[in-house]
Amino acid sequence: MVVGGSLRSEVAGRSCRKDLRGEVWIPLRLTYGTDNFAACSNAWRNDLGHPNEFIRGSMLRFLCKLREPELLEPLIPTVRACLEHRHAYVRKNAVLAIYTIFKNFEYLIPDAPELIQTYLATEADQNCKRNAFIMLINTKQSLAVEYFNSVINQVPQFDELLQLAVIELVRKDAKTAPPAVKGNYIKTVVNLLPAPAYSVKYEAASTLVALSSNVGAVKAAAQCFIELVLKEADNNVKLIVLDRVNELREKYDRVLDDLVMDILRVLSSPDIEVRRKALKISMEMVSSRNVDEVVSFLKRELLKTHEGEYEKNNEYRQLLIHAIHSCAIKFPEVAASVVHLLMEFLGDSHNSSAVDVIAFVREVMEKFPQLRSGIITRLLDSFMDMKTGRVFRGALWIIGEYTLDVPAMEQALKKIRDALGEIPILASEQRALEEALSDQPAEAAAPTPSPATSAPSRRILADGTYASESAFSSKAVVSPTRTDAATKPPLRALILNGDYFLGSVLATSLTKMVLRYAELSVDSVKTNTLKSEVMLIMTSIIRIGRSEFPTSPIDEDSHDRIAACLRVLSAVPFDQALKEVFLADCRHAFSQLLQAEEVG
């Protein structure tokens, strides 16, 4: 077995794998220690002078990891000579080796910064320049500044890594630089904003706003960030850069408002999170000067979601509706131009979008009295197109509160009757079921014979007690041959599906209409006819809720609410206190709610 330095020399001299020359010394040093390690210096020196540039570069990289100054000292002249090698790979690693040695053992190369400054003046390779420049920044910044001043006009032509190194110098030195020098730094950073490399653009924009609070500089940086968002493909990067834009917006209030349309261009991104953040920022930048342009853009985007199907189309539509809602409430002059467009989405099968629209319409009705007449007409035109209980509840509340003249109330009642279908509901449903059964073949309609007796079963009642139940005491199950719910009018279908909350809202709205109609109309016959019809509708809802036709029986709260409305209408004359509650207090409560939301 070869001992000590002989083993190491043998390994170093005979290793023919280029990727092991240099790296092999680390495990050997750990195994044999540094006492016998000096014998390898000659082999290292040979590698540093090897004609193969990769072996030279690998040995230089190894020297960066070495922490024994007595082993490094005899190699310094050879390392310095590598700065003049013809191959850039060797020169690049020679700079790194000199930098590391100087940082750890400055006395070994005391003139390292000046040496690198001289080398930098003649170097042509961009990677080598970058390493040398970084060394000067971190060892003797004044020499880095001196070199920067000599090449200041060439900075836009540097490659990405060297430009980033220049930005690092600017960021470090500008804190203590005199105003004239700082002006040169700002000019250099501004010249780097159009750089093709995205990393350079981002760092340049970030550095610019750190150096200057000038309005022009802030706008230029924000414009650069927005351009990055538009061009970058990575959605995570888009979100990060949008956060920077938002930070600028918060710090420099109203300075970036002119860029709101540029930010809205980000909505071309297919990612819903990017769209959400862009819309959130844009809504904070809307002002009276740009609101018309912003709303026009949002309306076009909203129409696109109506005409085509995209990824997460419904969620994007909801974001746009929220944004338009926000603009219309902040700037009343645009409310009239958007409310009718949004009402086209009341029949949207996506529940959230339609609910947002009806909430917006309700707020507009309270805040802008001059728009009420047109909105009521448009709402009644869309009444039969609505699909969900929440939207119907909002629409019925609006109709009950804001139909303020006799013709509008008569038209509203007609639309409600159309949406309910034939009244009474229970009688018409029973008749439809009987007709459907009579149309079936006799053998299909014949009941299946059942056993003469049936063993009773035990059932748990609501109070926790047990009761016996037999087949003779059970409710008959309604035949599935009854008419399809899809063919029924929308309000009727929802009530039969168990939405009794909608039924109670309908009863409340009808009660308000009757009370107001009685105030406005001089024709007592018409008033009594209207009251009778409304009471028939309410009674019909209660009766159908107690039958076997709906999917579930009527709940106690809805029953009590409808019954209370019946008692109000049956009183002769109407109770003035209750009348005040229905016609004034409800509206006042909603007005206070809106005021509280504005304050909050």
Residue pairs with C-beta under 8 A, 6 or more apart in sequence:
1 7
2 10
4 32
4 36
4 39
5 36
5 37
5 38
5 39
5 40
6 39
7 28
7 32
8 25
8 28
8 32
8 36
8 37
8 39
8 40
8 43
9 39
9 40
9 42
9 43
11 24
11 28
12 21
12 24
12 25
12 40
12 43
12 44
12 47
13 43
15 21
15 24
18 52
18 54
18 55
18 58
19 58
21 47
21 55
21 58
21 59
22 47
22 55
22 58
22 59
22 61
22 62
23 58
23 62
25 40
25 44
25 62
26 62
26 65
28 37
28 40
29 37
34 68
34 71
37 68
37 71
38 70
38 71
41 71
41 74
41 75
44 59
44 63
44 75
45 74
45 75
45 78
47 55
47 56
47 58
47 59
48 56
48 59
48 60
48 75
48 78
48 79
48 82
49 56
49 78
49 81
50 56
50 59
53 85
53 87
53 89
53 90
54 89
56 82
56 85
56 87
56 90
56 93
57 89
57 90
57 92
57 93
60 79
60 82
60 90
60 93
60 94
60 96
60 97
61 93
61 96
61 97
63 72
63 75
63 79
63 97
63 100
63 101
64 96
64 97
64 100
66 72
67 104
69 104
69 105
69 108
72 101
72 105
72 108
73 108
76 101
76 108
76 109
79 94
79 97
79 98
79 101
80 94
80 98
80 109
80 115
82 90
82 91
82 93
82 94
82 97
83 91
83 94
83 95
83 98
83 115
83 119
84 91
85 91
85 94
88 125
88 127
88 128
91 123
91 125
91 128
92 125
92 127
92 128
92 131
95 116
95 119
95 128
95 131
95 132
95 135
96 131
98 109
98 112
98 115
98 116
98 135
99 112
99 116
99 131
99 134
99 135
99 138
99 139
101 108
101 109
101 112
102 108
102 109
102 112
102 113
102 135
102 139
103 138
103 139
106 112
109 115
112 135
112 139
113 135
113 136
113 139
113 140
113 143
114 143
116 132
116 135
116 136
116 143
117 136
117 143
117 146
117 147
119 132
120 129
120 132
120 133
120 136
120 147
121 147
121 150
123 129
123 132
126 158
126 159
126 161
126 162
127 159
127 161
129 158
129 162
130 159
130 161
130 162
130 165
133 144
133 147
133 162
133 165
133 166
133 169
134 165
134 168
136 143
136 144
136 147
137 144
137 165
137 168
137 169
137 172
141 169
141 172
141 173
144 169
144 173
145 169
145 173
145 181
148 155
148 166
148 169
149 184
152 184
152 188
155 163
155 166
155 188
155 191
155 192
156 191
156 192
156 195
158 166
160 195
160 197
160 199
160 200
163 192
163 195
163 197
163 200
164 199
164 200
164 203
166 188
166 192
167 189
167 192
167 200
167 203
167 204
167 207
170 185
170 188
170 189
170 207
170 211
171 207
171 210
173 181
173 185
174 181
174 182
174 185
174 211
177 185
182 211
185 211
186 208
186 211
186 212
186 217
189 204
189 207
189 208
189 211
190 204
190 208
190 217
190 220
192 200
192 201
192 204
193 201
193 204
193 205
193 208
193 220
193 221
193 224
194 201
195 201
195 204
198 228
198 231
198 232
198 237
201 224
201 227
201 228
202 224
202 225
202 228
202 241
204 224
205 220
205 221
205 222
205 224
205 225
205 228
205 244
206 221
206 244
208 217
208 220
208 221
209 217
209 218
209 221
209 248
211 217
212 218
213 252
215 252
215 255
218 248
218 252
218 255
218 256
219 255
219 256
219 258
219 259
221 248
222 245
222 248
222 249
222 256
222 259
223 259
223 262
225 241
225 242
225 244
225 245
225 248
226 245
226 259
226 262
226 263
226 265
226 266
228 237
228 241
229 238
229 241
229 242
229 245
229 266
229 269
229 274
229 278
230 265
230 266
230 268
232 238
232 241
235 269
235 271
235 273
235 274
238 266
238 269
238 271
238 274
239 273
239 274
239 277
242 266
242 274
242 277
242 278
242 281
243 277
245 256
245 263
245 281
246 277
246 280
246 281
248 255
248 256
249 256
249 281
249 284
249 285
254 287
256 285
257 285
257 286
257 287
257 289
257 290
258 290
259 285
260 282
260 285
260 286
260 290
260 294
261 290
261 293
261 294
261 297
263 278
263 281
263 282
263 285
264 278
264 282
264 294
264 297
264 298
266 274
266 275
266 278
267 275
267 278
267 279
267 301
269 275
269 278
270 310
270 311
272 311
272 312
272 315
272 316
272 319
275 316
275 319
276 319
279 319
279 320
279 322
279 323
282 294
282 323
283 323
283 326
283 327
286 294
286 326
286 327
286 330
286 331
288 331
291 327
291 330
291 331
291 333
291 334
292 334
294 327
295 324
295 327
295 328
295 334
295 337
295 338
298 320
298 323
298 324
298 327
299 324
299 338
299 341
301 320
302 317
302 320
302 321
302 324
302 341
302 342
304 310
305 313
305 314
305 316
305 317
305 320
306 317
306 344
306 345
310 316
314 350
314 352
314 353
317 345
317 348
317 350
317 353
318 350
318 352
318 353
318 356
321 342
321 345
321 353
321 356
321 357
321 360
322 356
324 338
324 341
324 342
324 360
325 342
325 356
325 359
325 360
325 363
327 334
327 338
328 334
328 335
328 338
328 339
328 360
328 364
329 335
329 363
329 367
332 367
332 368
335 364
335 367
335 368
335 371
336 368
336 371
339 360
339 361
339 364
339 371
339 375
340 374
340 375
340 378
342 357
342 360
342 361
343 357
343 361
343 375
343 378
343 379
343 382
344 382
345 353
345 354
345 357
346 354
346 357
346 358
346 379
346 382
346 385
346 386
346 391
346 395
347 354
347 382
347 385
347 386
347 387
348 354
348 357
348 387
349 387
351 388
351 390
351 391
354 386
354 387
354 388
354 390
354 391
355 388
355 390
355 391
355 394
357 391
358 390
358 391
358 394
358 395
358 398
359 394
361 375
361 379
361 394
361 398
362 394
362 397
362 398
362 590
363 594
364 371
364 375
365 371
365 372
365 375
365 398
365 401
365 402
366 587
366 590
366 591
366 594
367 594
372 402
372 404
373 408
375 398
375 402
376 398
376 399
376 402
376 403
376 408
376 412
379 395
379 398
379 399
380 399
380 411
380 412
380 415
383 395
383 415
383 416
383 418
383 419
384 415
384 418
384 419
384 489
384 490
386 392
386 395
386 490
387 490
389 494
389 499
389 501
389 502
392 490
392 491
392 494
392 502
392 505
393 501
393 502
393 505
396 416
396 502
396 505
396 506
396 509
397 505
397 508
397 509
399 412
399 416
399 509
399 513
400 508
400 509
400 510
400 511
400 512
400 513
401 512
401 586
401 587
401 590
403 409
403 412
403 513
403 516
404 516
405 520
406 517
406 520
406 521
409 513
409 516
409 517
412 513
413 510
413 513
413 530
413 533
413 534
416 491
416 506
416 510
416 537
417 423
417 533
418 489
419 489
419 490
419 491
419 492
420 489
420 491
420 492
420 537
421 428
421 488
421 489
421 491
421 492
422 428
423 533
423 536
423 537
423 540
424 536
424 539
424 540
424 543
424 544
425 492
425 495
425 496
425 540
425 541
425 543
425 544
426 540
426 543
426 544
426 547
426 549
429 482
429 496
429 544
429 547
429 549
432 482
432 483
433 478
433 479
433 481
433 482
433 483
436 479
436 481
436 482
436 483
437 445
437 479
437 481
438 445
440 481
450 471
454 470
454 471
454 472
455 470
456 468
456 469
456 470
457 468
457 469
457 470
458 466
458 467
458 468
458 469
459 466
459 467
459 468
459 469
460 466
461 467
475 548
476 548
477 548
478 548
478 549
482 549
485 493
485 496
485 497
486 493
488 496
491 502
491 506
494 502
495 502
495 503
495 541
495 544
495 545
495 550
496 544
496 549
496 550
496 551
497 550
497 551
498 550
498 551
498 552
500 541
500 545
500 554
500 555
500 558
500 559
501 558
503 541
503 545
503 554
503 558
503 562
504 557
504 558
504 561
504 562
506 537
506 541
507 537
507 538
507 541
507 561
507 562
507 565
507 566
508 561
508 565
508 582
510 534
510 537
510 538
510 565
511 534
511 565
511 568
511 569
511 582
512 582
512 583
512 586
513 530
513 534
514 527
514 530
514 531
514 534
514 569
515 568
515 574
515 579
515 582
515 583
516 583
517 527
517 530
518 527
518 531
518 574
521 527
531 569
534 569
535 566
535 569
535 570
538 562
538 565
538 566
539 566
541 554
541 562
542 554
542 559
542 562
542 563
544 550
545 553
545 554
545 558
545 559
546 553
546 554
568 574
568 575
568 578
568 579
568 582
571 578
